[in-house]
């Protein structure tokens, strides 16, 4: 309540690697369009944005539910 501290999201589950290409390389989940081997393609821009938005929203919802603080800032994984 003092305004001296701020709560931010650091994502919910984007701290791991995802399949980044058909060669099997693992790349950061937060910044990579995931390769979808069953479909033989990469995520579209819209699918990537939805995955990231949904993850961030889940994180924000958990923070707000547990401590009541509004979240206005993202501390992005992988800097």
C-alpha distances in whole Angstrom, upper triangle without the diagonal:
4,6,8,8,10,11,15,18,21,23,24,28,29,29,33,36,38,42,42,46,49,50,47,45,41,39,35,34,31,33,37,39,40,43,45,48,49,49,50,47,44,41,41,38,37,37,35,33,32,32,29,27,28,27,23,23,23,21,18,19,19,15,14,16,15,12,11,9,11,14,15,17,20,21,25,27,30,28
4,5,7,10,13,16,20,22,25,26,30,30,30,34,37,39,43,43,47,50,51,48,46,42,39,36,35,32,34,38,40,41,45,46,50,51,51,52,49,45,43,43,40,39,39,37,34,34,34,31,29,30,29,25,25,26,23,20,22,22,18,17,20,18,15,14,12,14,15,16,17,20,21,25,27,30,28
4,6,7,10,13,17,20,22,24,28,28,28,32,35,37,40,40,44,47,48,46,43,40,37,33,32,29,31,35,37,38,42,44,47,48,48,49,46,42,40,40,37,36,36,34,31,31,31,28,26,28,26,23,23,24,21,18,20,21,17,16,19,18,15,14,11,12,13,13,14,17,18,22,24,27,25
4,7,10,13,17,19,22,24,27,28,27,31,34,36,40,40,43,47,47,45,42,38,36,32,32,29,31,34,37,38,42,44,47,48,48,49,46,42,40,40,37,37,37,34,32,32,32,29,27,29,27,23,24,25,22,19,22,21,18,18,21,19,16,16,13,14,14,15,15,17,17,21,23,26,23
4,7,10,13,16,19,20,24,24,24,27,30,33,36,36,40,44,44,41,39,35,32,29,28,25,28,31,33,35,38,40,43,45,45,46,43,39,37,37,34,34,34,31,29,29,29,25,24,25,23,20,21,21,18,16,19,18,14,15,18,16,13,13,10,12,12,12,12,14,14,18,20,23,21
4,6,10,13,15,17,21,21,21,25,28,30,33,33,37,41,41,39,36,32,30,26,25,22,24,28,30,31,35,37,40,42,41,42,39,36,33,33,31,30,30,28,25,26,25,22,21,22,20,16,17,18,15,13,15,15,12,12,16,15,12,12,8,9,8,9,8,11,11,15,18,20,18
4,7,10,12,14,17,18,18,22,25,27,31,31,34,38,38,36,33,30,27,23,22,20,22,26,28,29,32,34,37,38,38,39,37,33,30,31,28,28,27,25,23,23,22,19,18,19,17,13,14,15,11,10,12,12,8,9,13,12,9,10,7,8,6,8,8,9,10,13,15,19,17
4,7,9,11,15,15,15,19,22,24,27,27,31,34,35,32,30,27,24,20,19,16,19,22,24,25,29,30,34,35,35,36,33,30,27,27,25,24,24,21,19,20,19,15,15,16,14,10,12,13,9,8,11,11,9,10,14,13,12,12,9,9,6,7,5,5,6,10,12,15,14
4,5,8,11,11,12,16,18,20,24,24,28,31,32,29,27,23,21,17,16,13,16,19,21,22,25,27,30,31,31,32,30,26,24,24,22,21,21,18,16,17,15,12,12,12,10,7,9,10,6,6,10,10,8,10,13,13,13,13,11,10,7,8,6,5,6,8,10,14,13
4,7,9,8,9,12,15,17,21,21,25,28,29,26,24,20,18,14,13,10,13,16,19,19,23,25,28,30,30,30,28,24,22,23,21,21,20,17,16,17,15,11,12,13,10,8,11,11,8,9,13,12,11,14,16,16,16,17,15,14,11,12,9,6,5,6,6,10,10
4,6,6,8,11,14,15,19,19,23,26,27,24,22,18,16,12,11,8,12,14,16,17,20,22,25,26,26,27,25,22,19,20,19,18,17,14,13,13,11,8,9,10,6,5,8,8,6,8,11,11,11,14,15,16,16,17,16,15,12,13,11,8,8,7,7,11,12
4,6,8,10,13,15,18,20,23,26,27,24,22,19,17,14,11,10,14,16,17,17,20,21,24,25,26,27,25,22,19,21,20,19,17,15,15,14,11,10,10,9,6,6,8,6,5,8,10,9,10,13,14,14,16,17,16,16,13,15,14,11,11,11,10,14,16
4,6,7,10,11,15,16,20,22,23,20,19,15,14,11,8,9,13,14,15,14,17,18,21,22,23,24,22,19,17,20,19,19,16,14,14,14,10,9,11,10,7,9,11,9,8,12,13,12,14,17,17,17,19,21,20,20,17,18,17,13,13,12,10,13,15
4,6,8,9,13,14,17,20,21,18,16,13,11,8,5,5,9,10,12,12,15,17,19,21,22,22,20,17,15,17,17,17,15,12,13,13,9,8,11,11,7,9,12,11,10,14,16,15,16,19,20,20,22,23,21,21,17,18,16,12,12,9,7,10,12
4,7,10,13,14,18,21,21,18,16,12,10,7,7,7,10,12,14,14,17,19,21,23,24,24,22,19,18,20,20,20,18,15,16,17,13,12,14,14,11,12,15,14,12,16,18,17,17,20,22,21,22,24,23,22,19,20,17,13,12,10,6,8,11
4,7,10,12,15,18,18,15,13,9,8,6,6,8,11,11,13,12,15,16,18,20,22,22,20,18,17,20,20,21,18,15,17,17,14,13,16,16,13,14,18,16,15,19,20,19,20,23,24,24,25,27,26,25,22,23,21,17,15,13,9,10,14
4,7,8,12,14,14,11,9,5,5,4,5,8,10,9,11,9,11,14,15,18,19,19,17,15,15,18,18,20,17,14,17,17,14,14,17,17,14,16,20,19,18,21,23,22,23,27,27,27,29,30,29,28,25,25,23,19,18,14,11,11,15
4,6,9,12,12,9,8,5,5,6,5,9,10,8,9,6,8,10,12,14,15,15,14,11,11,15,16,17,14,12,15,16,12,13,16,16,14,17,20,19,19,22,24,23,25,28,28,29,30,32,30,29,26,27,24,21,20,16,14,14,17
4,6,8,9,6,6,5,6,9,8,12,12,9,9,6,6,8,9,12,13,12,11,10,11,14,16,18,15,13,17,17,14,15,19,19,17,20,23,22,22,26,27,27,28,31,32,32,34,35,34,33,30,30,27,24,23,20,17,16,20
4,7,8,7,5,5,5,8,9,11,10,7,7,5,5,9,10,14,14,12,11,8,10,13,14,17,14,12,16,17,15,15,19,20,18,20,23,23,23,26,28,28,29,32,33,34,35,36,35,33,30,29,27,23,22,19,17,15,19
4,5,6,6,8,9,12,12,15,13,10,9,7,5,8,9,12,12,10,9,8,11,14,15,18,16,14,18,19,17,18,22,22,21,24,26,26,27,30,31,32,33,36,37,37,39,40,38,37,33,33,30,27,26,22,20,19,22
4,5,8,10,12,15,15,18,17,13,12,10,7,8,7,11,11,8,9,9,13,15,18,20,18,17,21,22,20,21,25,25,24,27,29,29,30,33,34,34,36,38,39,40,42,43,41,40,37,36,34,30,30,26,24,23,26
4,6,9,12,15,16,19,18,14,14,12,10,12,10,14,15,12,12,13,16,19,21,23,21,20,23,25,22,23,27,27,26,28,31,31,31,34,36,35,37,40,41,41,43,44,42,41,38,38,35,31,30,26,24,22,25
4,6,9,13,14,17,16,13,13,11,9,11,10,13,15,13,13,13,15,18,20,23,20,18,22,23,20,21,25,25,23,26,29,28,28,31,33,32,34,37,37,38,39,41,40,39,35,35,33,29,28,24,22,20,24
4,6,10,12,15,14,11,12,10,10,12,12,16,17,15,14,13,15,18,20,22,20,18,21,22,19,20,24,24,22,24,27,27,27,30,32,31,32,35,36,36,38,39,38,37,33,33,30,26,25,21,19,17,20
4,7,9,12,12,9,11,9,10,12,13,16,18,16,15,13,15,18,19,21,18,16,19,20,17,17,21,21,19,21,24,23,23,26,28,27,29,32,33,32,34,35,34,33,30,30,27,23,22,18,15,14,18
4,6,9,8,6,9,8,10,13,15,18,19,17,16,13,14,16,17,19,17,14,16,18,15,15,18,19,17,19,22,22,21,24,26,26,27,30,31,31,32,33,32,31,27,27,24,20,19,15,12,11,14
4,6,6,6,9,9,12,15,17,20,20,20,18,14,14,16,16,18,16,13,15,16,13,12,16,17,14,15,19,19,18,21,23,23,23,26,28,28,29,30,28,27,23,23,20,16,15,11,9,8,11
4,6,6,8,7,11,13,16,18,18,18,16,13,12,14,14,15,13,10,12,13,10,9,13,13,11,13,16,16,15,18,20,20,21,24,25,25,27,28,26,25,22,22,19,15,15,11,9,10,13
4,6,9,10,13,16,19,21,21,21,18,14,13,14,13,14,13,9,10,12,9,7,10,12,10,10,14,14,14,16,18,19,19,22,23,24,25,26,24,22,19,18,16,12,12,8,7,8,10
4,7,9,12,15,18,21,20,20,17,13,12,13,12,14,13,9,10,13,11,9,12,14,13,13,17,18,17,19,22,22,23,25,27,27,28,29,27,25,21,20,17,14,13,10,9,8,10
4,6,9,12,15,17,17,16,13,10,9,11,10,13,11,8,11,13,11,10,14,15,14,15,18,19,19,21,24,24,25,27,29,30,31,31,29,28,24,23,21,17,17,13,12,11,14
4,7,9,12,15,14,13,10,6,5,7,8,10,9,6,9,11,10,10,14,15,14,16,19,20,20,22,24,25,26,28,30,31,32,33,31,29,26,25,23,19,20,16,15,15,17
4,6,9,12,11,11,9,6,6,9,10,12,9,8,11,12,10,11,15,15,14,17,19,19,20,23,24,25,27,29,30,31,32,33,32,30,27,27,25,21,21,18,16,16,19
4,6,9,9,8,6,4,6,10,12,14,11,11,14,15,13,15,18,18,18,21,23,23,24,26,28,28,30,32,33,34,36,37,35,34,31,30,28,25,25,21,20,19,22
4,6,6,6,5,6,7,10,13,14,11,12,15,15,13,16,19,18,18,21,23,23,24,27,28,28,31,33,33,34,36,37,36,34,32,32,30,27,27,24,22,22,25
4,5,5,7,8,10,14,17,18,15,15,19,19,17,20,22,22,22,25,27,26,28,30,31,31,34,36,36,37,39,40,39,38,35,35,34,30,30,27,25,25,28
4,6,8,10,12,15,18,18,15,17,20,19,18,21,23,22,22,26,27,26,28,31,31,32,34,36,36,37,40,40,40,39,36,36,35,32,32,29,27,27,31
4,6,8,10,12,15,16,13,15,18,18,17,20,22,21,22,25,26,26,28,31,31,32,35,36,36,38,40,41,40,38,36,36,34,31,32,29,27,28,30
4,7,10,12,16,17,15,16,19,20,18,21,24,23,24,27,28,28,30,33,33,34,36,38,39,40,42,42,42,40,37,37,35,32,32,29,27,27,30
4,7,9,12,14,12,13,16,17,16,18,21,21,22,24,26,26,28,30,31,32,34,36,37,38,40,40,39,37,34,34,32,29,29,26,25,24,27
4,6,9,11,9,9,13,14,13,15,18,18,19,21,23,23,25,27,28,29,31,33,34,35,37,37,36,34,31,30,28,25,26,22,21,21,23
4,6,8,6,6,9,10,10,12,14,15,15,18,19,20,22,24,25,26,28,30,31,32,34,34,33,31,28,27,26,23,23,20,20,20,22
4,5,5,6,9,10,11,12,14,15,17,18,20,21,23,24,26,27,29,30,31,33,35,34,33,30,28,27,26,23,24,21,21,22,23
4,6,5,6,9,10,11,12,14,15,16,18,20,21,22,24,26,27,28,30,32,33,32,31,28,25,24,23,20,21,18,19,20,21
4,5,5,6,9,10,10,12,14,15,16,18,20,21,22,24,26,26,28,30,31,30,29,26,24,23,22,20,22,19,20,22,23
4,6,5,6,9,10,10,12,14,15,16,18,20,21,23,24,26,27,29,30,30,29,26,24,23,22,20,22,19,19,21,22
4,5,5,6,9,10,11,12,14,16,17,18,20,22,23,24,26,27,29,29,27,25,22,21,20,17,18,15,16,17,18
4,6,5,6,8,10,10,12,14,15,16,18,20,21,22,24,26,27,26,25,22,19,18,17,15,17,14,15,17,18
4,5,5,6,8,10,10,12,14,15,16,18,20,21,22,24,26,25,24,21,19,19,18,16,18,16,17,19,21
4,6,5,6,9,10,11,13,14,15,17,19,20,21,23,25,24,23,21,19,19,18,15,17,15,15,17,19
4,6,5,6,9,10,11,12,14,16,17,18,20,21,23,23,21,19,16,16,15,12,13,11,12,14,15
4,5,5,6,9,10,10,12,14,15,16,18,20,21,20,19,16,14,14,13,11,14,13,14,17,18
4,6,5,6,9,10,10,12,14,15,16,18,20,20,19,17,15,16,15,14,16,15,15,19,20
4,5,5,6,9,10,11,13,14,15,17,19,19,18,16,14,15,14,12,13,12,12,16,17
4,5,5,6,9,10,11,12,14,16,16,16,15,13,10,11,10,8,11,10,11,15,16
4,5,5,6,9,10,10,12,14,15,15,14,12,10,11,12,11,14,14,15,19,19
4,6,5,6,9,10,10,12,14,14,14,13,12,14,14,13,15,15,15,19,20
4,5,5,6,9,10,11,12,13,12,11,9,12,12,10,12,12,13,17,18
4,5,5,6,8,10,11,10,9,8,6,9,10,10,12,13,15,19,19
4,6,5,6,9,10,9,10,9,9,12,13,13,16,17,18,22,22
4,6,5,6,8,9,10,11,10,14,14,14,16,17,18,21,22
4,6,5,6,7,7,8,8,11,12,12,14,16,17,21,21
4,6,6,4,5,6,7,11,13,14,16,18,20,24,24
4,6,6,8,10,11,15,17,17,19,21,22,26,26
4,6,8,11,12,16,17,18,19,21,22,25,26
4,6,9,11,14,16,17,18,21,22,25,25
4,7,9,13,15,17,19,22,23,27,26
4,6,10,12,14,16,19,21,24,23
4,7,9,12,15,17,20,23,22
4,6,8,11,14,16,20,19
4,7,10,13,16,19,18
4,7,9,13,16,14
4,6,9,12,11
4,7,9,8
4,6,6
4,5
4
